[in-house]
Amino acid sequence: MRHLATGERIGHLLSHPAFKGFAPLILPWDGRGYDPEMRLDQIASLLPYHSEVKPDVVVAGLNRMIEDLAAGHQVFFDIYSEEEKRSDPSKARAGLFFFRGPPDASFAMIAPGGGFAYVGSVHEGFPYANEINACGYNAFVVRYRAGAGGLVATEDMAAALSFVFHNARKLGISTEGYSLWGSSAGARMAASIGSRGVAAFGGDRIDGPTTVVMAYTARAPVEPATFAVVGKDDGIASPATMRRRIDALRRTGTSVEYLEYPRVGHGFGTGAGTSAQGWIAAACEFWKKSMPRPDGKVAP
């Protein structure tokens, strides 16, 4: 299957044979038509709450899915049954993208942001997954229902985690020591599940995450080890507020790493080409150190 290029049109993405059956769920908005003539290097205009959107990074994530599909691997999974979707048709707008890492490695579940109005997977979902794979882990990007509020979105994330645990053997992954990642609104989802558990949002009674990784949100979980990042110029997620909440989290004894990056604002994604470049690799290192060892202890 042919790769996409940054100068190609949105229409080429939507009609690409690799994405048949789920192409609209790659893009941010629910219930909105797209100009098929818009070029992929203009995709930032679809992400009003985001910054530093790099077309080459976006397209690399899309092409990675094309490569996996060409190799015979399933990339997109429904997280709700046909019966559930008949009962609530909005659930057809939710699903899960799988970026394969090494067999039997642990996994990260990623919730992109978008103010619960849209889902920024192309900027802070698929590119994150690519980098997490490079760290030696599997990665999933949850496509939750946009425009329905934070509770519905978090319920979709809980359903996605239940799906992964139920199908772990088929997917070829380990569920030990998994992590939750989220950016902005997505970080609120990850923090909520990290604090209250999957079952609190309608999912199965399964183990909680070892680590929560949060980008640019002032919400903080109360139990798992927490890695948090923000840009010093963020006008939405105040670094001062994040600092106070992270300090409060440290006082509970939670393992925390917190980083602020100069000259970047809200929604910087992977940080490619900015002072935040490399933060995902740093978060992976923190996650690795937070994983329990076979003797049940945490790595020093």
C-alpha atoms as an extended CHARMM CRD file, in Angstrom:
* protein
*
       300  EXT
         1         1  MET       CA              0.0000000000        0.0000000000        0.0000000000  PROA      1               0.0000000000
         2         2  ARG       CA              1.2780000000        3.4530000000       -0.8520000000  PROA      2               0.0000000000
         3         3  HSD       CA              2.3630000000        5.9380000000        1.8050000000  PROA      3               0.0000000000
         4         4  LEU       CA              0.7830000000        9.3440000000        2.2650000000  PROA      4               0.0000000000
         5         5  ALA       CA              2.7580000000       12.5720000000        1.8140000000  PROA      5               0.0000000000
         6         6  THR       CA              2.3350000000       15.9230000000        3.5290000000  PROA      6               0.0000000000
         7         7  GLY       CA              1.2250000000       17.5980000000        0.2970000000  PROA      7               0.0000000000
         8         8  GLU       CA             -1.6170000000       15.1580000000       -0.3120000000  PROA      8               0.0000000000
         9         9  ARG       CA             -5.2630000000       15.9080000000        0.3740000000  PROA      9               0.0000000000
        10        10  ILE       CA             -7.5500000000       14.9660000000        3.2290000000  PROA      10              0.0000000000
        11        11  GLY       CA             -9.6170000000       13.1970000000        0.6010000000  PROA      11              0.0000000000
        12        12  HSD       CA             -6.6820000000       10.8570000000       -0.0980000000  PROA      12              0.0000000000
        13        13  LEU       CA             -6.5700000000        9.8850000000        3.5750000000  PROA      13              0.0000000000
        14        14  LEU       CA            -10.3260000000        9.3040000000        3.7610000000  PROA      14              0.0000000000
        15        15  SER       CA            -10.3110000000        7.1470000000        0.6320000000  PROA      15              0.0000000000
        16        16  HSD       CA             -7.0720000000        5.2680000000        1.3300000000  PROA      16              0.0000000000
        17        17  PRO       CA             -7.7850000000        1.5160000000        1.1340000000  PROA      17              0.0000000000
        18        18  ALA       CA             -5.7770000000        0.8680000000        4.3240000000  PROA      18              0.0000000000
        19        19  PHE       CA             -8.2730000000        2.8880000000        6.3520000000  PROA      19              0.0000000000
        20        20  LYS       CA            -11.4730000000        1.4680000000        4.8830000000  PROA      20              0.0000000000
        21        21  GLY       CA            -14.1960000000        1.2630000000        7.5030000000  PROA      21              0.0000000000
        22        22  PHE       CA            -12.6410000000        3.6200000000       10.0490000000  PROA      22              0.0000000000
        23        23  ALA       CA            -10.9930000000        6.5160000000        8.1780000000  PROA      23              0.0000000000
        24        24  PRO       CA            -13.2510000000        9.2600000000        9.6600000000  PROA      24              0.0000000000
        25        25  LEU       CA            -12.2190000000        8.1850000000       13.1710000000  PROA      25              0.0000000000
        26        26  ILE       CA             -8.6110000000        9.0690000000       12.3780000000  PROA      26              0.0000000000
        27        27  LEU       CA             -9.5860000000       12.7280000000       12.0250000000  PROA      27              0.0000000000
        28        28  PRO       CA            -10.5400000000       14.9470000000       14.9720000000  PROA      28              0.0000000000
        29        29  TRP       CA            -14.1950000000       15.9070000000       14.7290000000  PROA      29              0.0000000000
        30        30  ASP       CA            -17.4110000000       13.8870000000       15.0290000000  PROA      30              0.0000000000
        31        31  GLY       CA            -20.3230000000       14.8230000000       12.8120000000  PROA      31              0.0000000000
        32        32  ARG       CA            -18.3590000000       17.3290000000       10.7490000000  PROA      32              0.0000000000
        33        33  GLY       CA            -17.5880000000       17.1670000000        7.0640000000  PROA      33              0.0000000000
        34        34  TYR       CA            -14.0320000000       17.7360000000        5.8440000000  PROA      34              0.0000000000
        35        35  ASP       CA            -12.8740000000       19.6080000000        2.7810000000  PROA      35              0.0000000000
        36        36  PRO       CA            -11.3960000000       16.7890000000        0.6790000000  PROA      36              0.0000000000
        37        37  GLU       CA             -9.0900000000       19.3240000000       -1.0200000000  PROA      37              0.0000000000
        38        38  MET       CA             -7.4190000000       20.4210000000        2.2380000000  PROA      38              0.0000000000
        39        39  ARG       CA             -3.7720000000       19.3390000000        2.2500000000  PROA      39              0.0000000000
        40        40  LEU       CA             -2.3840000000       17.2700000000        5.1140000000  PROA      40              0.0000000000
        41        41  ASP       CA              0.1910000000       19.9910000000        5.7490000000  PROA      41              0.0000000000
        42        42  GLN       CA             -2.7800000000       22.2280000000        6.7070000000  PROA      42              0.0000000000
        43        43  ILE       CA             -4.1900000000       19.7920000000        9.2620000000  PROA      43              0.0000000000
        44        44  ALA       CA             -3.2950000000       22.0910000000       12.1630000000  PROA      44              0.0000000000
        45        45  SER       CA             -6.3560000000       24.1670000000       11.2300000000  PROA      45              0.0000000000
        46        46  LEU       CA             -8.5230000000       21.2600000000       12.4270000000  PROA      46              0.0000000000
        47        47  LEU       CA             -6.8670000000       21.3420000000       15.8820000000  PROA      47              0.0000000000
        48        48  PRO       CA             -7.6320000000       24.7530000000       17.4250000000  PROA      48              0.0000000000
        49        49  TYR       CA             -6.4740000000       23.8350000000       20.9550000000  PROA      49              0.0000000000
        50        50  HSD       CA             -3.1200000000       22.5050000000       19.7640000000  PROA      50              0.0000000000
        51        51  SER       CA              0.2240000000       23.9890000000       18.7740000000  PROA      51              0.0000000000
        52        52  GLU       CA              3.4560000000       22.8200000000       17.1590000000  PROA      52              0.0000000000
        53        53  VAL       CA              1.5580000000       20.5230000000       14.7850000000  PROA      53              0.0000000000
        54        54  LYS       CA              4.2380000000       19.1320000000       12.4670000000  PROA      54              0.0000000000
        55        55  PRO       CA              2.8660000000       17.6900000000        9.2000000000  PROA      55              0.0000000000
        56        56  ASP       CA              5.7990000000       15.2860000000        8.8180000000  PROA      56              0.0000000000
        57        57  VAL       CA              5.1750000000       13.9070000000       12.3340000000  PROA      57              0.0000000000
        58        58  VAL       CA              1.4520000000       13.5750000000       11.6170000000  PROA      58              0.0000000000
        59        59  VAL       CA              2.0580000000       11.7500000000        8.3380000000  PROA      59              0.0000000000
        60        60  ALA       CA              4.6610000000        9.4380000000        9.9100000000  PROA      60              0.0000000000
        61        61  GLY       CA              1.9880000000        8.1980000000       12.3200000000  PROA      61              0.0000000000
        62        62  LEU       CA             -0.4700000000        7.6050000000        9.4930000000  PROA      62              0.0000000000
        63        63  ASN       CA              2.1220000000        5.8060000000        7.3960000000  PROA      63              0.0000000000
        64        64  ARG       CA              3.0400000000        3.5640000000       10.2830000000  PROA      64              0.0000000000
        65        65  MET       CA             -0.5490000000        2.3120000000       10.3200000000  PROA      65              0.0000000000
        66        66  ILE       CA             -0.4360000000        1.7820000000        6.5610000000  PROA      66              0.0000000000
        67        67  GLU       CA              2.7240000000       -0.3110000000        6.9580000000  PROA      67              0.0000000000
        68        68  ASP       CA              1.1600000000       -2.4700000000        9.6680000000  PROA      68              0.0000000000
        69        69  LEU       CA             -1.9620000000       -3.0340000000        7.6070000000  PROA      69              0.0000000000
        70        70  ALA       CA              0.1510000000       -3.9190000000        4.5630000000  PROA      70              0.0000000000
        71        71  ALA       CA              1.9350000000       -6.5020000000        6.7300000000  PROA      71              0.0000000000
        72        72  GLY       CA             -1.4110000000       -8.1160000000        7.5510000000  PROA      72              0.0000000000
        73        73  HSD       CA             -1.8620000000       -6.6690000000       11.0380000000  PROA      73              0.0000000000
        74        74  GLN       CA             -5.1640000000       -5.3120000000       12.2840000000  PROA      74              0.0000000000
        75        75  VAL       CA             -4.7990000000       -1.6910000000       13.3780000000  PROA      75              0.0000000000
        76        76  PHE       CA             -8.3010000000       -0.6010000000       14.3960000000  PROA      76              0.0000000000
        77        77  PHE       CA            -10.5620000000       -2.4390000000       16.8420000000  PROA      77              0.0000000000
        78        78  ASP       CA            -14.1330000000       -1.8620000000       17.9360000000  PROA      78              0.0000000000
        79        79  ILE       CA            -14.3520000000       -1.6610000000       21.7150000000  PROA      79              0.0000000000
        80        80  TYR       CA            -18.1260000000       -2.0460000000       21.8680000000  PROA      80              0.0000000000
        81        81  SER       CA            -20.1400000000       -5.0280000000       20.6920000000  PROA      81              0.0000000000
        82        82  GLU       CA            -22.6480000000       -4.8070000000       17.8670000000  PROA      82              0.0000000000
        83        83  GLU       CA            -25.4240000000       -5.1120000000       20.4570000000  PROA      83              0.0000000000
        84        84  GLU       CA            -23.9920000000       -2.1870000000       22.4430000000  PROA      84              0.0000000000
        85        85  LYS       CA            -23.7390000000       -0.0910000000       19.3000000000  PROA      85              0.0000000000
        86        86  ARG       CA            -27.3350000000       -0.8910000000       18.3240000000  PROA      86              0.0000000000
        87        87  SER       CA            -28.4760000000        0.1360000000       21.7860000000  PROA      87              0.0000000000
        88        88  ASP       CA            -26.4140000000        3.3490000000       21.6730000000  PROA      88              0.0000000000
        89        89  PRO       CA            -25.3930000000        4.2820000000       18.0970000000  PROA      89              0.0000000000
        90        90  SER       CA            -22.9490000000        6.9130000000       19.3880000000  PROA      90              0.0000000000
        91        91  LYS       CA            -20.6800000000        4.0780000000       20.5270000000  PROA      91              0.0000000000
        92        92  ALA       CA            -19.8470000000        3.4330000000       16.8750000000  PROA      92              0.0000000000
        93        93  ARG       CA            -17.7440000000        6.6130000000       17.0920000000  PROA      93              0.0000000000
        94        94  ALA       CA            -15.3930000000        4.9970000000       19.6230000000  PROA      94              0.0000000000
        95        95  GLY       CA            -12.5970000000        2.5200000000       18.9980000000  PROA      95              0.0000000000
        96        96  LEU       CA             -8.9670000000        1.6520000000       19.5110000000  PROA      96              0.0000000000
        97        97  PHE       CA             -5.8400000000        1.9560000000       17.3580000000  PROA      97              0.0000000000
        98        98  PHE       CA             -3.0290000000       -0.5260000000       18.0400000000  PROA      98              0.0000000000
        99        99  PHE       CA              0.6460000000        0.2520000000       17.3990000000  PROA      99              0.0000000000
       100       100  ARG       CA              2.5710000000       -2.9710000000       17.8800000000  PROA      100             0.0000000000
       101       101  GLY       CA              5.7720000000       -3.0660000000       19.8780000000  PROA      101             0.0000000000
       102       102  PRO       CA              7.7890000000       -6.1550000000       20.8670000000  PROA      102             0.0000000000
       103       103  PRO       CA              5.7000000000       -9.2910000000       21.4870000000  PROA      103             0.0000000000
       104       104  ASP       CA              4.6590000000       -9.7690000000       25.1180000000  PROA      104             0.0000000000
       105       105  ALA       CA              5.8810000000       -6.3050000000       26.1420000000  PROA      105             0.0000000000
       106       106  SER       CA              3.6940000000       -4.1290000000       28.3340000000  PROA      106             0.0000000000
       107       107  PHE       CA              1.4820000000       -1.4190000000       26.8610000000  PROA      107             0.0000000000
       108       108  ALA       CA              0.6000000000        2.2440000000       27.0790000000  PROA      108             0.0000000000
       109       109  MET       CA             -2.9610000000        3.4620000000       26.6070000000  PROA      109             0.0000000000
       110       110  ILE       CA             -3.0390000000        6.9910000000       25.1340000000  PROA      110             0.0000000000
       111       111  ALA       CA             -5.9240000000        9.4650000000       25.3290000000  PROA      111             0.0000000000
       112       112  PRO       CA             -5.3920000000       12.4810000000       23.0340000000  PROA      112             0.0000000000
       113       113  GLY       CA             -6.7760000000       15.8850000000       23.9430000000  PROA      113             0.0000000000
       114       114  GLY       CA             -9.1290000000       18.3050000000       22.2410000000  PROA      114             0.0000000000
       115       115  GLY       CA            -11.1700000000       19.8730000000       25.0300000000  PROA      115             0.0000000000
       116       116  PHE       CA            -13.6670000000       16.9810000000       24.7120000000  PROA      116             0.0000000000
       117       117  ALA       CA            -14.8270000000       18.7550000000       21.5310000000  PROA      117             0.0000000000
       118       118  TYR       CA            -12.5640000000       16.7840000000       19.1990000000  PROA      118             0.0000000000
       119       119  VAL       CA             -9.9050000000       14.0520000000       19.4570000000  PROA      119             0.0000000000
       120       120  GLY       CA             -6.3890000000       15.0870000000       18.4150000000  PROA      120             0.0000000000
       121       121  SER       CA             -5.0790000000       11.5980000000       17.5950000000  PROA      121             0.0000000000
       122       122  VAL       CA             -3.1170000000       12.7560000000       14.5550000000  PROA      122             0.0000000000
       123       123  HSD       CA             -0.9970000000       15.0820000000       16.7320000000  PROA      123             0.0000000000
       124       124  GLU       CA             -0.8060000000       13.5560000000       20.2130000000  PROA      124             0.0000000000
       125       125  GLY       CA             -2.0050000000       10.0060000000       19.7090000000  PROA      125             0.0000000000
       126       126  PHE       CA             -0.3890000000        8.2280000000       16.7660000000  PROA      126             0.0000000000
       127       127  PRO       CA              2.9220000000       10.1530000000       17.0390000000  PROA      127             0.0000000000
       128       128  TYR       CA              3.1120000000        9.3000000000       20.7710000000  PROA      128             0.0000000000
       129       129  ALA       CA              2.4760000000        5.6500000000       19.9570000000  PROA      129             0.0000000000
       130       130  ASN       CA              5.3140000000        5.6420000000       17.4160000000  PROA      130             0.0000000000
       131       131  GLU       CA              7.7610000000        6.9720000000       20.0120000000  PROA      131             0.0000000000
       132       132  ILE       CA              6.5260000000        4.6100000000       22.7320000000  PROA      132             0.0000000000
       133       133  ASN       CA              7.0790000000        1.6870000000       20.3470000000  PROA      133             0.0000000000
       134       134  ALA       CA             10.6570000000        2.9240000000       19.9020000000  PROA      134             0.0000000000
       135       135  CYS       CA             11.0540000000        2.6810000000       23.6880000000  PROA      135             0.0000000000
       136       136  GLY       CA             10.1870000000       -1.0290000000       23.5180000000  PROA      136             0.0000000000
       137       137  TYR       CA              6.4790000000       -1.0680000000       24.4060000000  PROA      137             0.0000000000
       138       138  ASN       CA              3.1210000000       -1.6260000000       22.7670000000  PROA      138             0.0000000000
       139       139  ALA       CA              0.8070000000        1.3690000000       22.4400000000  PROA      139             0.0000000000
       140       140  PHE       CA             -2.9170000000        1.9200000000       22.0020000000  PROA      140             0.0000000000
       141       141  VAL       CA             -4.6690000000        5.1660000000       21.0820000000  PROA      141             0.0000000000
       142       142  VAL       CA             -8.2680000000        5.3870000000       22.2690000000  PROA      142             0.0000000000
       143       143  ARG       CA            -10.6830000000        7.1310000000       19.9270000000  PROA      143             0.0000000000
       144       144  TYR       CA            -13.3850000000        8.2850000000       22.3360000000  PROA      144             0.0000000000
       145       145  ARG       CA            -16.6570000000        9.9930000000       21.4960000000  PROA      145             0.0000000000
       146       146  ALA       CA            -16.1050000000       13.7060000000       20.9210000000  PROA      146             0.0000000000
       147       147  GLY       CA            -18.5790000000       16.3700000000       21.9530000000  PROA      147             0.0000000000
       148       148  ALA       CA            -20.1770000000       14.2290000000       24.6680000000  PROA      148             0.0000000000
       149       149  GLY       CA            -18.2180000000       15.4970000000       27.6790000000  PROA      149             0.0000000000
       150       150  GLY       CA            -15.5370000000       14.1140000000       29.9450000000  PROA      150             0.0000000000
       151       151  LEU       CA            -17.5410000000       11.3330000000       31.5990000000  PROA      151             0.0000000000
       152       152  VAL       CA            -18.5110000000        9.6640000000       28.3110000000  PROA      152             0.0000000000
       153       153  ALA       CA            -14.9420000000       10.0050000000       27.0270000000  PROA      153             0.0000000000
       154       154  THR       CA            -13.5580000000        8.4090000000       30.1970000000  PROA      154             0.0000000000
       155       155  GLU       CA            -16.0970000000        5.5970000000       29.9570000000  PROA      155             0.0000000000
       156       156  ASP       CA            -14.7740000000        4.9150000000       26.4520000000  PROA      156             0.0000000000
       157       157  MET       CA            -11.2250000000        4.7640000000       27.8090000000  PROA      157             0.0000000000
       158       158  ALA       CA            -12.3720000000        2.3180000000       30.4910000000  PROA      158             0.0000000000
       159       159  ALA       CA            -14.0560000000        0.1790000000       27.8300000000  PROA      159             0.0000000000
       160       160  ALA       CA            -10.8520000000        0.2510000000       25.7720000000  PROA      160             0.0000000000
       161       161  LEU       CA             -8.7900000000       -0.9400000000       28.7490000000  PROA      161             0.0000000000
       162       162  SER       CA            -11.2780000000       -3.7320000000       29.4210000000  PROA      162             0.0000000000
       163       163  PHE       CA            -11.0340000000       -4.7630000000       25.7670000000  PROA      163             0.0000000000
       164       164  VAL       CA             -7.2320000000       -4.8770000000       25.9390000000  PROA      164             0.0000000000
       165       165  PHE       CA             -7.1920000000       -6.9630000000       29.1100000000  PROA      165             0.0000000000
       166       166  HSD       CA             -9.8040000000       -9.3540000000       27.7250000000  PROA      166             0.0000000000
       167       167  ASN       CA             -7.8830000000       -9.7950000000       24.4350000000  PROA      167             0.0000000000
       168       168  ALA       CA             -4.2990000000       -9.5470000000       25.7130000000  PROA      168             0.0000000000
       169       169  ARG       CA             -3.2770000000      -12.9990000000       24.5380000000  PROA      169             0.0000000000
       170       170  LYS       CA             -4.7180000000      -12.4790000000       21.0620000000  PROA      170             0.0000000000
       171       171  LEU       CA             -3.0320000000       -9.0600000000       20.8640000000  PROA      171             0.0000000000
       172       172  GLY       CA              0.3010000000      -10.5170000000       21.9850000000  PROA      172             0.0000000000
       173       173  ILE       CA              0.8670000000       -8.0980000000       24.8410000000  PROA      173             0.0000000000
       174       174  SER       CA              1.4810000000       -8.1520000000       28.5720000000  PROA      174             0.0000000000
       175       175  THR       CA             -0.9030000000       -6.3270000000       30.9120000000  PROA      175             0.0000000000
       176       176  GLU       CA              1.6850000000       -6.1800000000       33.7040000000  PROA      176             0.0000000000
       177       177  GLY       CA              2.8860000000       -2.6980000000       34.6280000000  PROA      177             0.0000000000
       178       178  TYR       CA              0.8830000000       -0.8460000000       31.9800000000  PROA      178             0.0000000000
       179       179  SER       CA              0.6980000000        2.9390000000       31.8110000000  PROA      179             0.0000000000
       180       180  LEU       CA             -1.9420000000        5.5380000000       30.9830000000  PROA      180             0.0000000000
       181       181  TRP       CA             -0.9930000000        8.5700000000       28.9140000000  PROA      181             0.0000000000
       182       182  GLY       CA             -3.0830000000       11.6380000000       28.2350000000  PROA      182             0.0000000000
       183       183  SER       CA             -2.7670000000       15.1930000000       26.9860000000  PROA      183             0.0000000000
       184       184  SER       CA             -4.9580000000       18.0610000000       28.1910000000  PROA      184             0.0000000000
       185       185  ALA       CA             -8.5140000000       16.6430000000       28.2490000000  PROA      185             0.0000000000
       186       186  GLY       CA             -7.0440000000       13.1900000000       27.6700000000  PROA      186             0.0000000000
       187       187  ALA       CA             -4.8210000000       13.6220000000       30.7250000000  PROA      187             0.0000000000
       188       188  ARG       CA             -7.9150000000       14.2990000000       32.8090000000  PROA      188             0.0000000000
       189       189  MET       CA             -9.2630000000       10.9620000000       31.6170000000  PROA      189             0.0000000000
       190       190  ALA       CA             -6.0250000000        9.1360000000       32.4380000000  PROA      190             0.0000000000
       191       191  ALA       CA             -5.8250000000       10.7880000000       35.8760000000  PROA      191             0.0000000000
       192       192  SER       CA             -9.4510000000        9.9220000000       36.6560000000  PROA      192             0.0000000000
       193       193  ILE       CA             -8.9510000000        6.2420000000       35.8900000000  PROA      193             0.0000000000
       194       194  GLY       CA             -5.6000000000        6.2470000000       37.6570000000  PROA      194             0.0000000000
       195       195  SER       CA             -7.3080000000        7.6070000000       40.7690000000  PROA      195             0.0000000000
       196       196  ARG       CA            -10.6040000000        5.7530000000       40.7800000000  PROA      196             0.0000000000
       197       197  GLY       CA            -10.0220000000        2.6330000000       38.7010000000  PROA      197             0.0000000000
       198       198  VAL       CA            -11.4880000000        1.2460000000       35.5040000000  PROA      198             0.0000000000
       199       199  ALA       CA            -14.6340000000       -0.1900000000       37.1190000000  PROA      199             0.0000000000
       200       200  ALA       CA            -15.6420000000        3.2650000000       38.3880000000  PROA      200             0.0000000000
       201       201  PHE       CA            -16.2490000000        4.2240000000       34.7540000000  PROA      201             0.0000000000
       202       202  GLY       CA            -18.1620000000        1.1340000000       33.6920000000  PROA      202             0.0000000000
       203       203  GLY       CA            -15.1990000000       -1.0990000000       32.8140000000  PROA      203             0.0000000000
       204       204  ASP       CA            -14.0680000000       -4.3970000000       34.2640000000  PROA      204             0.0000000000
       205       205  ARG       CA            -12.4580000000       -4.8260000000       37.6680000000  PROA      205             0.0000000000
       206       206  ILE       CA             -8.8760000000       -4.9490000000       36.4850000000  PROA      206             0.0000000000
       207       207  ASP       CA             -5.5600000000       -3.8130000000       37.8800000000  PROA      207             0.0000000000
       208       208  GLY       CA             -4.7800000000       -0.1190000000       37.7680000000  PROA      208             0.0000000000
       209       209  PRO       CA             -1.8180000000        1.4000000000       35.9420000000  PROA      209             0.0000000000
       210       210  THR       CA              1.7210000000        1.4690000000       37.2560000000  PROA      210             0.0000000000
       211       211  THR       CA              2.2260000000        4.9830000000       35.8840000000  PROA      211             0.0000000000
       212       212  VAL       CA              0.1580000000        7.9230000000       34.6640000000  PROA      212             0.0000000000
       213       213  VAL       CA              1.8000000000       10.2710000000       32.1400000000  PROA      213             0.0000000000
       214       214  MET       CA              0.1110000000       13.6600000000       31.8540000000  PROA      214             0.0000000000
       215       215  ALA       CA              0.7870000000       16.4810000000       29.4250000000  PROA      215             0.0000000000
       216       216  TYR       CA             -0.4700000000       19.9830000000       30.1550000000  PROA      216             0.0000000000
       217       217  THR       CA             -3.3130000000       19.5300000000       32.6030000000  PROA      217             0.0000000000
       218       218  ALA       CA             -3.6910000000       20.5860000000       36.2230000000  PROA      218             0.0000000000
       219       219  ARG       CA             -5.4500000000       17.3560000000       37.2160000000  PROA      219             0.0000000000
       220       220  ALA       CA             -3.3520000000       14.8250000000       39.1500000000  PROA      220             0.0000000000
       221       221  PRO       CA             -4.0460000000       11.2010000000       40.1300000000  PROA      221             0.0000000000
       222       222  VAL       CA             -3.7590000000       10.1770000000       43.7700000000  PROA      222             0.0000000000
       223       223  GLU       CA             -1.9870000000        6.8330000000       43.6140000000  PROA      223             0.0000000000
       224       224  PRO       CA              0.0750000000        5.7880000000       40.5490000000  PROA      224             0.0000000000
       225       225  ALA       CA              3.5500000000        7.1210000000       39.8750000000  PROA      225             0.0000000000
       226       226  THR       CA              3.0590000000       10.3230000000       37.8670000000  PROA      226             0.0000000000
       227       227  PHE       CA              5.0780000000       11.9750000000       35.1110000000  PROA      227             0.0000000000
       228       228  ALA       CA              3.8370000000       15.4150000000       34.0820000000  PROA      228             0.0000000000
       229       229  VAL       CA              4.9370000000       18.0200000000       31.5290000000  PROA      229             0.0000000000
       230       230  VAL       CA              3.8090000000       21.5120000000       30.5650000000  PROA      230             0.0000000000
       231       231  GLY       CA              5.0500000000       24.4460000000       28.5120000000  PROA      231             0.0000000000
       232       232  LYS       CA              6.0060000000       27.5610000000       30.4370000000  PROA      232             0.0000000000
       233       233  ASP       CA              3.9390000000       29.6390000000       28.0010000000  PROA      233             0.0000000000
       234       234  ASP       CA              0.7910000000       27.5200000000       28.3980000000  PROA      234             0.0000000000
       235       235  GLY       CA             -2.2120000000       29.8270000000       28.7170000000  PROA      235             0.0000000000
       236       236  ILE       CA             -4.7290000000       27.0030000000       29.2700000000  PROA      236             0.0000000000
       237       237  ALA       CA             -3.0570000000       24.6310000000       31.7430000000  PROA      237             0.0000000000
       238       238  SER       CA             -1.3440000000       27.0270000000       34.1000000000  PROA      238             0.0000000000
       239       239  PRO       CA              2.1750000000       25.8750000000       35.0260000000  PROA      239             0.0000000000
       240       240  ALA       CA              1.7200000000       27.5230000000       38.4390000000  PROA      240             0.0000000000
       241       241  THR       CA             -1.4120000000       25.4800000000       39.1100000000  PROA      241             0.0000000000
       242       242  MET       CA              0.2610000000       22.2970000000       37.8800000000  PROA      242             0.0000000000
       243       243  ARG       CA              3.2150000000       22.9930000000       40.1570000000  PROA      243             0.0000000000
       244       244  ARG       CA              0.9850000000       23.3480000000       43.2240000000  PROA      244             0.0000000000
       245       245  ARG       CA             -0.9000000000       20.1380000000       42.5120000000  PROA      245             0.0000000000
       246       246  ILE       CA              2.2400000000       18.1770000000       41.7610000000  PROA      246             0.0000000000
       247       247  ASP       CA              3.7670000000       19.4140000000       45.0430000000  PROA      247             0.0000000000
       248       248  ALA       CA              0.6400000000       18.2450000000       46.8710000000  PROA      248             0.0000000000
       249       249  LEU       CA              0.9490000000       14.8730000000       45.1510000000  PROA      249             0.0000000000
       250       250  ARG       CA              4.5670000000       14.5520000000       46.2500000000  PROA      250             0.0000000000
       251       251  ARG       CA              3.5110000000       15.1650000000       49.8520000000  PROA      251             0.0000000000
       252       252  THR       CA              1.3460000000       12.0350000000       49.6670000000  PROA      252             0.0000000000
       253       253  GLY       CA              4.4700000000        9.9950000000       48.9570000000  PROA      253             0.0000000000
       254       254  THR       CA              3.6680000000        9.4070000000       45.2700000000  PROA      254             0.0000000000
       255       255  SER       CA              6.6620000000        9.0940000000       42.9500000000  PROA      255             0.0000000000
       256       256  VAL       CA              6.5570000000       12.1440000000       40.6740000000  PROA      256             0.0000000000
       257       257  GLU       CA              8.6140000000       13.6990000000       37.8980000000  PROA      257             0.0000000000
       258       258  TYR       CA              7.5350000000       17.1340000000       36.6690000000  PROA      258             0.0000000000
       259       259  LEU       CA              9.0740000000       19.1020000000       33.7860000000  PROA      259             0.0000000000
       260       260  GLU       CA              8.3830000000       22.5890000000       32.4200000000  PROA      260             0.0000000000
       261       261  TYR       CA              9.6200000000       23.5410000000       28.9530000000  PROA      261             0.0000000000
       262       262  PRO       CA             10.4190000000       27.1070000000       27.8560000000  PROA      262             0.0000000000
       263       263  ARG       CA              9.0020000000       28.7800000000       24.7540000000  PROA      263             0.0000000000
       264       264  VAL       CA              6.1490000000       26.3380000000       24.1910000000  PROA      264             0.0000000000
       265       265  GLY       CA              2.4390000000       26.7240000000       24.8550000000  PROA      265             0.0000000000
       266       266  HSD       CA             -0.5270000000       24.4110000000       25.1260000000  PROA      266             0.0000000000
       267       267  GLY       CA             -0.8840000000       21.2700000000       23.0560000000  PROA      267             0.0000000000
       268       268  PHE       CA              2.7250000000       20.8510000000       21.9000000000  PROA      268             0.0000000000
       269       269  GLY       CA              2.3740000000       17.1030000000       21.2530000000  PROA      269             0.0000000000
       270       270  THR       CA              5.6770000000       15.2690000000       20.9230000000  PROA      270             0.0000000000
       271       271  GLY       CA              7.4940000000       18.5920000000       21.1570000000  PROA      271             0.0000000000
       272       272  ALA       CA              9.3500000000       17.9110000000       17.9130000000  PROA      272             0.0000000000
       273       273  GLY       CA             11.5270000000       20.8900000000       17.0290000000  PROA      273             0.0000000000
       274       274  THR       CA             10.9490000000       22.6180000000       20.3970000000  PROA      274             0.0000000000
       275       275  SER       CA             12.5310000000       22.6220000000       23.8500000000  PROA      275             0.0000000000
       276       276  ALA       CA             10.1390000000       19.7720000000       24.7550000000  PROA      276             0.0000000000
       277       277  GLN       CA             11.5620000000       17.3800000000       22.1700000000  PROA      277             0.0000000000
       278       278  GLY       CA             12.4620000000       14.0800000000       23.8330000000  PROA      278             0.0000000000
       279       279  TRP       CA              9.9260000000       14.2480000000       26.6460000000  PROA      279             0.0000000000
       280       280  ILE       CA              8.2460000000       11.0020000000       25.5960000000  PROA      280             0.0000000000
       281       281  ALA       CA             11.5110000000        9.0650000000       25.8850000000  PROA      281             0.0000000000
       282       282  ALA       CA             12.0020000000       10.6060000000       29.3350000000  PROA      282             0.0000000000
       283       283  ALA       CA              8.4830000000        9.5520000000       30.3200000000  PROA      283             0.0000000000
       284       284  CYS       CA              9.1880000000        6.0030000000       29.1230000000  PROA      284             0.0000000000
       285       285  GLU       CA             12.2830000000        5.8900000000       31.3440000000  PROA      285             0.0000000000
       286       286  PHE       CA             10.2320000000        7.0370000000       34.3290000000  PROA      286             0.0000000000
       287       287  TRP       CA              7.5820000000        4.4020000000       33.5440000000  PROA      287             0.0000000000
       288       288  LYS       CA             10.2340000000        1.6980000000       33.2610000000  PROA      288             0.0000000000
       289       289  LYS       CA             11.6490000000        2.6080000000       36.6750000000  PROA      289             0.0000000000
       290       290  SER       CA              8.1520000000        2.5650000000       38.1670000000  PROA      290             0.0000000000
       291       291  MET       CA              7.3920000000       -0.9670000000       36.9980000000  PROA      291             0.0000000000
       292       292  PRO       CA              7.4410000000       -3.6270000000       39.7130000000  PROA      292             0.0000000000
       293       293  ARG       CA             10.2860000000       -6.1320000000       39.5400000000  PROA      293             0.0000000000
       294       294  PRO       CA              9.6370000000       -9.8760000000       39.7470000000  PROA      294             0.0000000000
       295       295  ASP       CA             10.2280000000       -9.6520000000       43.5200000000  PROA      295             0.0000000000
       296       296  GLY       CA              7.3620000000       -7.1330000000       43.7350000000  PROA      296             0.0000000000
       297       297  LYS       CA              9.5770000000       -4.1410000000       44.4380000000  PROA      297             0.0000000000
       298       298  VAL       CA              9.9550000000       -1.0440000000       42.2750000000  PROA      298             0.0000000000
       299       299  ALA       CA             13.2270000000       -0.4240000000       40.4720000000  PROA      299             0.0000000000
       300       300  PRO       CA             15.4320000000        2.1140000000       42.2710000000  PROA      300             0.0000000000
